[in-house]
Amino acid sequence: RDCADVDIAASQRYWRISVAPKIEGACPFELMIKADQTFTLKLAGEVYEDKPIDRFDFFLKLLDAIAAGRVERIETRNAQTGVRLAIATRVELADGWDWIGERRLTPLRMPALEADEERRTHRFLPYRR
């Protein structure tokens, strides 16, 4: 709590934590774990809804990684027009274990166009420095 404002709420249907870091450039998030064995994550300006819960140790690793600044927001754009094609959020949970959420903004990519794509990555800061 010394480096972020934390709000926790719960009911019989969910448990929710919202975290707003006090340092500029760190990644705010909200995690809601639901009774139906799914979760919703708001992270890096994106919302990933109703994702299945595969393992519960994932959540502790997720929160630790976000606080440590191991979050990247990756925008894919058409290199010729600059039009944004997709947004991905990658969280490095541990060596060799990343969580990736992705949202396509255009129809599925066509193989001939992949060479015309460029990616821009924004890395977030740790909560504590």
C-alpha angles and dihedrals in degrees: 000000000000092000102031142030108244127196122185125188132172143180135165089278102045151005116217135188124186119191126190112183118222093218118081113242096032118117119256117208146176123207124191119187111197133207090239090070095258134108138207121212127194106195136156091354094308131105122217109189135198097359115171119252108236100166132006095215085068091076096055090047090047094053093045092049094049091049090048091054097247093140126114129185109205121195119195115205136178103258093216101045103022090230112154110242104176144357123213131182118205124191118188102219097174138331105311094001117100130164112216128188118186137187123190115213095189134038117287113301119263115227093233091058099051091089088059094058127099129188128217118197126203114194120202126223127244117262091238127041 
